[in-house]
Amino acid sequence: MNTPLKQFTRYPLTLWVFIIIPFFLFAGNDIDVIIPKPQKLIKSSGTFQLNRETRYLSNTVFANNAISYLQDHLKRNSGYTLQKARRGSKNTIRFRYDSQKIKKAEAYRLRIDKEQVSIEARDKAGFFYAVISMMQLINPAIWRNANGKKIRQWQIPSCTIKDYPRYRWRGMMLDVSRNFFSKTYVKKFIDRMAQQKLNRFHWHLTDDEGWRIEIKKYPLLTKVGAKRGPGTKLPFSTFPAMRGPKNRIQSGHYTQNDIREIVTYARARSIEILPEIDMPGHSKAAIAAYPKLLQDPKDKSRYLSVQRVSNNTINPGMESTYIFLDNVIAEVSRLFPFGYIHLGGDEVPKGAWSRSPAVKKLMKKKKLKSTREVQNYFFTQMDSILAKHGKKMIAWQEVLSEKPELRQDDIFMAWKSPKSGYRAIKKKRNVIMAPVQYLYFDQQYIRNRKEPGHTWSTPVSTQKAYSFKPGSSRYLKGIQACLWSETLLNEKIADYLAWPRSFALSEVAWTEQKRRNWKDFRKRVKNRGLKRLQIQNIHYRP
């Protein structure tokens, strides 16, 4: 596992070369640099000069997040911020709300000429994405996140962009249960998503290896369930084996104040956060903390999960289970304003509940014929709990296996294959495509023992991710990549596995299929995309 990190030793040289090259060499009139590729891009002559004298005008509060984002980067890398103009003038960036010209959500129109920049949109996201596109046209130094030499003037090539996203759901999942990531890194991860117009951060907060979110009613969830290793109640490793030192305790969780801070940070970047509380399987951490509430004491079932974890499944035959989960969902709902909560539902171990008296009693009472029908009952109850708290359900595709009675607005993530997603769509169920063959970024780029990442599925190169063609349907809500963290021992490995594949994800999610071309995409990544990663010290795969 140490071998891939040796590849990072080349980065200092790469970065020094990048720093030594004068920044003005990256300026110019090349407009075909934006990722994801806009739907319509028309080149004009000349450039707009953004400098200390530039002013902005705005007729809408919807532009405030976009203006603040631009201001932050200018202050850090130029030493000045834009002042608001008192009246119309030259050398101005204008933000204008227009719901007549701009018909689609998250769409925008960006016009850049020698004297002014005009941005039109109908919502916060549209204004934000217009600024992101404009910043991608500028010298990559605008993206620096640390103090460096100040650049006083920025050239922006003249052009007109008319743009909108292909899919409403453009997501990335980060698993913080298997290996914990700091609040600082999570915010970095979110900001990098925003730079590529990704808009859904799926936060995998609980699993067998750790419960990472503070629940005030149940403090043992983090006191016990957020620690694993010697002397704790949780195993350090699962199968496929987690790597790294096993002679120390690993711990970490987010307080509710941390959660609120991160939610605010994400929403300022037009990203909604989808929290996942995994159940009824993948629940070893919760069960270790509250066994009496979540396990039938007379249950003699013996089973192992796919990851070879025993006793990791919440019992659906006990009333205390639903009281516990109701209280958890209540606190989670108050922390996350997004309308959905992910309830997991994948990989319930074969044999779970088979010898549980509580489940047998439930089956007799509700006339359930199999443990699959028990699982249906469980998710029907959970869907009612979500509705009580004003939320809808997202779950992995396994929840649909026996046609549970769930609300039509619920959404299911198809991870096993695109075909499994299409089958759900034919049943008129809402689907997000996240197929392992294209969008599981925890998998190796290529099959090589020196590469970090998993090997249990197929390798996912950047080109393979880019080749995914999701299709179209009113029930296809969008696509998402998943970054599971069993092998993510540190932030460098996480960055390595995420980039540059996330560029491909963003373009597949945003750009109409007829506009996509691998050679054109590869050129934009090499010419400008990688420079943006370098300037931010993101340890991408070369």
GINOR-V878960 format. One record per residue. N is the residue number from 0. RES is the residue in one small letter. PSI is psi in whole degrees, -180 to 180 (NA if undefined). OMEGA is omega as a letter, one per 40 degrees, with the letter a starting at -180 (* if undefined). D_CENTER is the distance of its C-alpha to the mean C-alpha in Angstrom with 2 decimals. Layout:
BEGIN
[[N | RES | PSI | OMEGA | D_CENTER] [N | RES | PSI | OMEGA | D_CENTER]]
END
This chain:
BEGIN
[[0 | m | -21 | i | 24.95] [1 | n | -23 | a | 26.43] [2 | t | -47 | a | 27.32] [3 | p | -30 | a | 24.06] [4 | l | -23 | i | 24.09] [5 | k | -28 | i | 27.46] [6 | q | -24 | a | 25.83] [7 | f | -15 | a | 24.33] [8 | t | -19 | i | 27.94] [9 | r | -15 | a | 28.23] [10 | y | -40 | i | 25.70] [11 | p | -42 | i | 28.23] [12 | l | -46 | i | 30.58] [13 | t | -45 | a | 28.00] [14 | l | -38 | i | 27.05] [15 | w | -41 | i | 30.77] [16 | v | -43 | a | 31.56] [17 | f | -41 | a | 28.88] [18 | i | -38 | a | 30.24] [19 | i | -37 | i | 33.81] [20 | i | 128 | a | 33.38] [21 | p | 138 | a | 34.22] [22 | f | -28 | a | 31.34] [23 | f | -19 | i | 33.50] [24 | l | -20 | i | 33.26] [25 | f | -8 | i | 29.71] [26 | a | 174 | i | 31.01] [27 | g | -165 | a | 32.70] [28 | n | 13 | i | 32.50] [29 | d | 117 | a | 29.97] [30 | i | -13 | a | 27.56] [31 | d | 66 | a | 25.94] [32 | v | -4 | a | 23.23] [33 | i | 135 | i | 20.29] [34 | i | 123 | e | 16.96] [35 | p | 154 | a | 16.04] [36 | k | 129 | i | 19.70] [37 | p | 159 | a | 21.07] [38 | q | -34 | i | 22.95] [39 | k | 128 | a | 26.16] [40 | l | 119 | a | 27.20] [41 | i | 124 | a | 30.85] [42 | k | 144 | i | 32.37] [43 | s | 178 | a | 35.08] [44 | s | 149 | i | 37.48] [45 | g | -179 | i | 37.25] [46 | t | 153 | i | 34.67] [47 | f | 135 | a | 33.71] [48 | q | 109 | i | 34.35] [49 | l | 119 | a | 31.98] [50 | n | -170 | a | 33.98] [51 | r | -27 | a | 35.29] [52 | e | -10 | a | 37.33] [53 | t | 140 | i | 34.45] [54 | r | 166 | i | 33.96] [55 | y | 153 | i | 31.59] [56 | l | 143 | i | 32.43] [57 | s | 139 | i | 30.34] [58 | n | 17 | a | 31.48] [59 | t | 143 | i | 28.38] [60 | v | -17 | i | 26.21] [61 | f | -21 | a | 23.24] [62 | a | -4 | a | 23.36] [63 | n | -43 | i | 23.32] [64 | n | -41 | i | 19.67] [65 | a | -44 | i | 20.06] [66 | i | -44 | i | 23.40] [67 | s | -40 | a | 22.27] [68 | y | -46 | i | 19.51] [69 | l | -42 | i | 22.24] [70 | q | -44 | a | 24.74] [71 | d | -43 | a | 22.79] [72 | h | -37 | i | 22.53] [73 | l | -42 | a | 26.16] [74 | k | -41 | a | 27.45] [75 | r | -40 | a | 25.93] [76 | n | -6 | i | 27.07] [77 | s | -22 | a | 30.11] [78 | g | 6 | i | 31.49] [79 | y | 165 | i | 31.76] [80 | t | 162 | i | 29.91] [81 | l | 136 | i | 30.73] [82 | q | 150 | i | 33.45] [83 | k | 133 | i | 33.74] [84 | a | 146 | i | 36.61] [85 | r | -26 | i | 39.42] [86 | r | 172 | a | 40.19] [87 | g | 139 | i | 39.37] [88 | s | 174 | i | 40.10] [89 | k | 170 | i | 39.35] [90 | n | 51 | a | 36.55] [91 | t | 143 | i | 34.21] [92 | i | 118 | a | 30.59] [93 | r | 129 | i | 30.77] [94 | f | 122 | a | 28.08] [95 | r | 124 | i | 29.39] [96 | y | 130 | i | 28.22] [97 | d | 101 | i | 29.39] [98 | s | -3 | i | 28.62] [99 | q | -49 | i | 31.50] [100 | k | -39 | a | 30.46] [101 | i | 108 | a | 26.71] [102 | k | -27 | a | 26.35] [103 | k | 149 | i | 22.71] [104 | a | 142 | i | 19.79] [105 | e | 5 | a | 17.64] [106 | a | 163 | i | 20.50] [107 | y | 163 | i | 22.58] [108 | r | 123 | a | 25.76] [109 | l | 120 | i | 26.24] [110 | r | 124 | a | 29.80] [111 | i | 123 | i | 30.88] [112 | d | -173 | a | 34.59] [113 | k | -30 | a | 36.93] [114 | e | -24 | a | 37.52] [115 | q | 164 | i | 34.39] [116 | v | 132 | i | 30.78] [117 | s | 128 | i | 30.14] [118 | i | 125 | i | 26.81] [119 | e | 137 | i | 26.84] [120 | a | 176 | a | 24.19] [121 | r | -3 | i | 24.19] [122 | d | 172 | a | 21.15] [123 | k | -42 | a | 19.08] [124 | a | -42 | a | 16.28] [125 | g | -46 | i | 19.07] [126 | f | -41 | a | 20.69] [127 | f | -45 | a | 17.59] [128 | y | -30 | i | 16.82] [129 | a | -43 | i | 20.55] [130 | v | -39 | i | 20.55] [131 | i | -45 | i | 17.70] [132 | s | -43 | i | 19.88] [133 | m | -43 | a | 22.94] [134 | m | -32 | i | 21.61] [135 | q | -23 | i | 20.73] [136 | l | -15 | a | 24.40] [137 | i | 165 | i | 25.62] [138 | n | 130 | a | 26.50] [139 | p | -18 | a | 23.42] [140 | a | -17 | i | 24.89] [141 | i | -20 | a | 23.46] [142 | w | 0 | a | 20.10] [143 | r | 138 | i | 21.83] [144 | n | 12 | i | 20.50] [145 | a | 155 | a | 23.87] [146 | n | 139 | i | 27.37] [147 | g | -164 | i | 29.31] [148 | k | 129 | a | 32.05] [149 | k | 137 | i | 31.89] [150 | i | 118 | a | 31.87] [151 | r | -24 | a | 33.93] [152 | q | 135 | a | 33.56] [153 | w | 129 | i | 30.77] [154 | q | 131 | i | 31.68] [155 | i | 117 | a | 29.66] [156 | p | 140 | a | 31.01] [157 | s | 136 | i | 32.33] [158 | c | 171 | i | 30.62] [159 | t | 131 | i | 29.50] [160 | i | 128 | i | 26.04] [161 | k | 119 | a | 25.46] [162 | d | 153 | i | 21.88] [163 | y | 158 | i | 19.56] [164 | p | 147 | i | 16.47] [165 | r | -44 | a | 17.33] [166 | y | 146 | i | 14.73] [167 | r | -30 | a | 13.60] [168 | w | 113 | i | 10.33] [169 | r | 94 | a | 8.15] [170 | g | 160 | i | 4.73] [171 | m | 136 | i | 2.52] [172 | m | 134 | i | 4.02] [173 | l | 124 | i | 6.10] [174 | d | 116 | i | 9.63] [175 | v | 8 | i | 11.79] [176 | s | -52 | a | 14.74] [177 | r | -44 | i | 16.29] [178 | n | 129 | a | 16.09] [179 | f | 141 | i | 15.49] [180 | f | 141 | a | 13.80] [181 | s | 162 | i | 15.42] [182 | k | -40 | a | 14.54] [183 | t | -44 | a | 15.25] [184 | y | -39 | i | 12.83] [185 | v | -41 | i | 9.88] [186 | k | -39 | i | 11.10] [187 | k | -44 | a | 11.52] [188 | f | -44 | a | 8.02] [189 | i | -44 | a | 7.12] [190 | d | -39 | i | 10.33] [191 | r | -35 | i | 9.87] [192 | m | -47 | a | 7.03] [193 | a | -35 | a | 9.72] [194 | q | -21 | i | 12.38] [195 | q | 15 | i | 11.42] [196 | k | 27 | i | 11.14] [197 | l | 143 | a | 7.58] [198 | n | 6 | i | 7.59] [199 | r | 116 | i | 5.38] [200 | f | 107 | i | 3.15] [201 | h | 113 | a | 4.70] [202 | w | 103 | a | 6.96] [203 | h | 95 | a | 9.61] [204 | l | -19 | a | 12.46] [205 | t | 148 | i | 15.55] [206 | d | -169 | i | 17.22] [207 | d | -36 | a | 20.64] [208 | e | -13 | a | 20.23] [209 | g | 142 | i | 19.23] [210 | w | 116 | a | 18.72] [211 | r | 8 | a | 16.66] [212 | i | 130 | i | 17.10] [213 | e | 127 | i | 20.54] [214 | i | 112 | a | 22.47] [215 | k | -33 | a | 25.75] [216 | k | -23 | a | 27.80] [217 | y | 76 | a | 27.05] [218 | p | -23 | a | 27.09] [219 | l | -17 | i | 27.64] [220 | l | -38 | i | 24.07] [221 | t | -31 | i | 23.16] [222 | k | -39 | i | 26.72] [223 | v | -47 | a | 27.06] [224 | g | -8 | i | 23.74] [225 | a | 11 | a | 21.81] [226 | k | 139 | i | 24.40] [227 | r | 157 | a | 25.30] [228 | g | -165 | a | 27.95] [229 | p | 128 | i | 31.74] [230 | g | 2 | i | 33.30] [231 | t | 177 | a | 30.28] [232 | k | 1 | a | 29.80] [233 | l | 146 | i | 26.70] [234 | p | 152 | i | 26.80] [235 | f | -37 | a | 25.37] [236 | s | 151 | i | 24.64] [237 | t | 179 | i | 23.59] [238 | f | 128 | e | 24.19] [239 | p | 142 | a | 23.02] [240 | a | 134 | i | 24.30] [241 | m | 141 | a | 22.25] [242 | r | 165 | i | 23.85] [243 | g | 174 | a | 25.12] [244 | p | 137 | a | 27.87] [245 | k | 12 | a | 28.78] [246 | n | 18 | i | 31.49] [247 | r | 160 | i | 29.52] [248 | i | 135 | i | 27.52] [249 | q | 134 | a | 23.78] [250 | s | 170 | i | 22.36] [251 | g | 140 | i | 19.86] [252 | h | 169 | i | 18.35] [253 | y | 130 | i | 17.14] [254 | t | 167 | i | 19.89] [255 | q | -31 | i | 19.61] [256 | n | -38 | i | 20.31] [257 | d | -46 | a | 17.40] [258 | i | -49 | a | 15.11] [259 | r | -41 | i | 16.89] [260 | e | -43 | a | 16.63] [261 | i | -39 | i | 12.88] [262 | v | -45 | i | 12.64] [263 | t | -43 | i | 15.27] [264 | y | -45 | a | 13.72] [265 | a | -44 | a | 10.52] [266 | r | -30 | i | 12.93] [267 | a | -14 | i | 15.14] [268 | r | 22 | i | 12.61] [269 | s | 35 | i | 12.24] [270 | i | 128 | i | 8.79] [271 | e | 144 | a | 9.16] [272 | i | 126 | i | 7.88] [273 | l | 108 | i | 8.49] [274 | p | 143 | i | 10.42] [275 | e | 125 | i | 11.73] [276 | i | 101 | a | 15.37] [277 | d | 132 | a | 16.43] [278 | m | 163 | e | 19.98] [279 | p | -21 | i | 22.79] [280 | g | -177 | a | 22.24] [281 | h | 36 | a | 20.13] [282 | s | 25 | a | 21.78] [283 | k | -41 | a | 24.05] [284 | a | -43 | i | 22.97] [285 | a | -41 | a | 23.76] [286 | i | -38 | i | 26.95] [287 | a | -33 | a | 28.10] [288 | a | -40 | a | 27.89] [289 | y | 66 | a | 29.58] [290 | p | -35 | a | 31.42] [291 | k | -26 | a | 34.06] [292 | l | -26 | a | 31.68] [293 | l | -6 | a | 29.57] [294 | q | 137 | i | 32.07] [295 | d | 117 | a | 35.44] [296 | p | -20 | a | 37.93] [297 | k | 5 | a | 40.16] [298 | d | 120 | a | 37.52] [299 | k | 15 | a | 38.87] [300 | s | 145 | i | 36.11] [301 | r | 124 | a | 35.21] [302 | y | 161 | i | 32.03] [303 | l | 141 | i | 29.33] [304 | s | 174 | i | 25.72] [305 | v | -33 | i | 24.46] [306 | q | 10 | i | 23.47] [307 | r | 37 | i | 27.07] [308 | v | 133 | i | 26.41] [309 | s | 157 | i | 29.21] [310 | n | 49 | a | 29.44] [311 | n | 18 | a | 25.71] [312 | t | 125 | i | 26.00] [313 | i | 140 | a | 26.61] [314 | n | 121 | a | 29.94] [315 | p | 2 | a | 29.88] [316 | g | 0 | a | 33.65] [317 | m | 134 | i | 33.84] [318 | e | -32 | a | 33.84] [319 | s | -28 | i | 32.50] [320 | t | -48 | a | 29.22] [321 | y | -31 | i | 28.60] [322 | i | -47 | i | 29.88] [323 | f | -51 | a | 27.52] [324 | l | -34 | i | 24.42] [325 | d | -46 | i | 25.61] [326 | n | -39 | i | 25.85] [327 | v | -48 | a | 22.40] [328 | i | -35 | i | 20.82] [329 | a | -46 | a | 23.02] [330 | e | -40 | i | 21.63] [331 | v | -41 | a | 17.94] [332 | s | -37 | a | 18.72] [333 | r | -25 | a | 20.36] [334 | l | -32 | a | 17.54] [335 | f | 114 | a | 14.77] [336 | p | -16 | i | 16.14] [337 | f | 148 | a | 13.73] [338 | g | -3 | a | 15.98] [339 | y | 150 | i | 14.30] [340 | i | 136 | i | 13.99] [341 | h | 129 | a | 12.99] [342 | l | 15 | i | 16.18] [343 | g | -118 | i | 15.63] [344 | g | 1 | a | 19.01] [345 | d | 155 | i | 18.82] [346 | e | 46 | i | 21.51] [347 | v | 122 | a | 24.13] [348 | p | 140 | i | 26.85] [349 | k | 128 | a | 30.02] [350 | g | -15 | i | 32.81] [351 | a | 138 | i | 30.96] [352 | w | -2 | a | 33.22] [353 | s | -26 | a | 36.02] [354 | r | 32 | i | 38.51] [355 | s | 118 | i | 37.30] [356 | p | -37 | a | 40.12] [357 | a | -40 | i | 37.76] [358 | v | -39 | i | 35.91] [359 | k | -39 | i | 39.29] [360 | k | -41 | i | 40.52] [361 | l | -44 | a | 37.51] [362 | m | -40 | i | 38.05] [363 | k | -42 | a | 41.70] [364 | k | -41 | a | 41.11] [365 | k | 3 | i | 38.50] [366 | k | 49 | i | 40.10] [367 | l | 136 | a | 37.10] [368 | k | -16 | a | 38.08] [369 | s | 167 | i | 35.36] [370 | t | -25 | i | 32.48] [371 | r | -40 | i | 30.16] [372 | e | -30 | i | 31.77] [373 | v | -42 | i | 31.26] [374 | q | -39 | i | 27.52] [375 | n | -46 | i | 27.81] [376 | y | -44 | a | 29.73] [377 | f | -48 | a | 27.16] [378 | f | -27 | i | 24.30] [379 | t | -43 | i | 26.78] [380 | q | -42 | a | 27.54] [381 | m | -35 | i | 23.95] [382 | d | -37 | i | 23.35] [383 | s | -39 | i | 26.39] [384 | i | -43 | i | 25.14] [385 | l | -44 | i | 21.90] [386 | a | -39 | i | 24.19] [387 | k | -34 | a | 26.38] [388 | h | 15 | i | 23.65] [389 | g | 26 | a | 22.59] [390 | k | 159 | i | 19.38] [391 | k | 166 | a | 18.57] [392 | m | 138 | i | 17.27] [393 | i | 142 | a | 14.48] [394 | a | 163 | i | 15.44] [395 | w | 162 | a | 15.59] [396 | q | -25 | a | 18.36] [397 | e | -26 | a | 21.05] [398 | v | -24 | a | 21.56] [399 | l | -3 | a | 23.20] [400 | s | -34 | a | 25.70] [401 | e | 26 | i | 28.64] [402 | k | 61 | i | 28.05] [403 | p | 159 | a | 27.46] [404 | e | 90 | a | 28.45] [405 | l | 162 | a | 25.19] [406 | r | 149 | a | 24.52] [407 | q | -25 | a | 24.05] [408 | d | -9 | i | 21.02] [409 | d | 156 | a | 19.01] [410 | i | 146 | a | 16.32] [411 | f | 135 | a | 16.06] [412 | m | 120 | a | 13.61] [413 | a | 107 | a | 15.82] [414 | w | -21 | a | 15.01] [415 | k | -35 | i | 18.60] [416 | s | 159 | i | 19.48] [417 | p | -36 | a | 19.42] [418 | k | -38 | i | 22.85] [419 | s | -34 | i | 21.70] [420 | g | -42 | a | 19.46] [421 | y | -36 | i | 22.49] [422 | r | -41 | i | 24.71] [423 | a | -38 | i | 22.73] [424 | i | -40 | i | 22.79] [425 | k | -27 | i | 26.56] [426 | k | 9 | i | 26.82] [427 | k | 40 | i | 25.32] [428 | r | 144 | i | 22.22] [429 | n | 135 | a | 18.90] [430 | v | 141 | i | 16.48] [431 | i | 127 | a | 12.96] [432 | m | 125 | i | 13.50] [433 | a | 53 | a | 11.67] [434 | p | 135 | a | 14.90] [435 | v | -33 | a | 15.40] [436 | q | -20 | a | 17.91] [437 | y | -31 | a | 15.60] [438 | l | 18 | i | 11.89] [439 | y | 100 | a | 12.06] [440 | f | 1 | i | 11.47] [441 | d | -13 | i | 13.25] [442 | q | 154 | i | 16.33] [443 | q | 152 | i | 18.80] [444 | y | -46 | i | 19.11] [445 | i | 156 | i | 22.79] [446 | r | 104 | a | 24.92] [447 | n | 131 | a | 26.45] [448 | r | -17 | i | 27.16] [449 | k | -11 | a | 26.50] [450 | e | 141 | i | 22.85] [451 | p | 162 | i | 20.17] [452 | g | 169 | a | 18.04] [453 | h | 161 | i | 19.00] [454 | t | 7 | a | 21.88] [455 | w | -17 | i | 22.05] [456 | s | -156 | a | 20.83] [457 | t | 151 | i | 21.38] [458 | p | 150 | i | 20.37] [459 | v | 94 | i | 17.62] [460 | s | 167 | i | 18.83] [461 | t | -40 | i | 17.27] [462 | q | -37 | i | 20.00] [463 | k | -43 | i | 19.28] [464 | a | -41 | a | 15.67] [465 | y | -26 | a | 17.22] [466 | s | -9 | a | 19.95] [467 | f | 131 | i | 17.96] [468 | k | 96 | a | 19.60] [469 | p | -29 | a | 17.97] [470 | g | -169 | a | 21.00] [471 | s | 142 | i | 21.55] [472 | s | 151 | i | 22.43] [473 | r | -21 | a | 22.33] [474 | y | -9 | i | 20.62] [475 | l | 107 | a | 17.83] [476 | k | -18 | i | 15.10] [477 | g | -162 | a | 12.71] [478 | i | 163 | a | 10.65] [479 | q | 141 | i | 7.52] [480 | a | 152 | a | 7.39] [481 | c | 132 | i | 7.65] [482 | l | 88 | i | 8.60] [483 | w | 152 | a | 11.34] [484 | s | 16 | a | 13.31] [485 | e | -37 | a | 16.95] [486 | t | 6 | a | 17.93] [487 | l | 83 | a | 15.83] [488 | l | -19 | a | 18.85] [489 | n | 176 | a | 17.78] [490 | e | -31 | i | 15.44] [491 | k | -43 | i | 17.34] [492 | i | -39 | i | 16.58] [493 | a | -46 | i | 12.83] [494 | d | -44 | a | 13.17] [495 | y | -43 | a | 15.65] [496 | l | -26 | a | 13.64] [497 | a | -32 | a | 10.60] [498 | w | 136 | e | 13.14] [499 | p | 15 | a | 14.74] [500 | r | -30 | a | 13.05] [501 | s | -26 | i | 10.03] [502 | f | -45 | i | 12.95] [503 | a | -45 | i | 14.00] [504 | l | -48 | a | 10.83] [505 | s | -39 | a | 11.04] [506 | e | -37 | i | 14.73] [507 | v | -38 | a | 14.78] [508 | a | -31 | a | 12.61] [509 | w | -47 | a | 14.66] [510 | t | 137 | i | 18.11] [511 | e | 144 | a | 20.85] [512 | q | -41 | a | 21.94] [513 | k | -18 | i | 25.37] [514 | r | -8 | a | 24.05] [515 | r | 137 | i | 22.18] [516 | n | 125 | a | 24.18] [517 | w | -46 | a | 23.26] [518 | k | -41 | i | 26.02] [519 | d | -44 | i | 25.19] [520 | f | -47 | a | 21.47] [521 | r | -39 | i | 22.57] [522 | k | -43 | a | 25.01] [523 | r | -38 | i | 22.55] [524 | v | -46 | a | 20.26] [525 | k | -41 | a | 23.42] [526 | n | -36 | a | 25.14] [527 | r | -38 | a | 22.59] [528 | g | -48 | a | 18.99] [529 | l | -31 | i | 20.00] [530 | k | -36 | i | 22.11] [531 | r | -37 | i | 19.25] [532 | l | -43 | a | 17.59] [533 | q | -45 | a | 21.06] [534 | i | -21 | i | 21.83] [535 | q | 6 | a | 18.80] [536 | n | 39 | i | 19.79] [537 | i | 125 | a | 16.66] [538 | h | 76 | a | 18.02] [539 | y | 168 | i | 17.06] [540 | r | 124 | a | 19.04] [541 | p | NA | * | 22.24]]
END
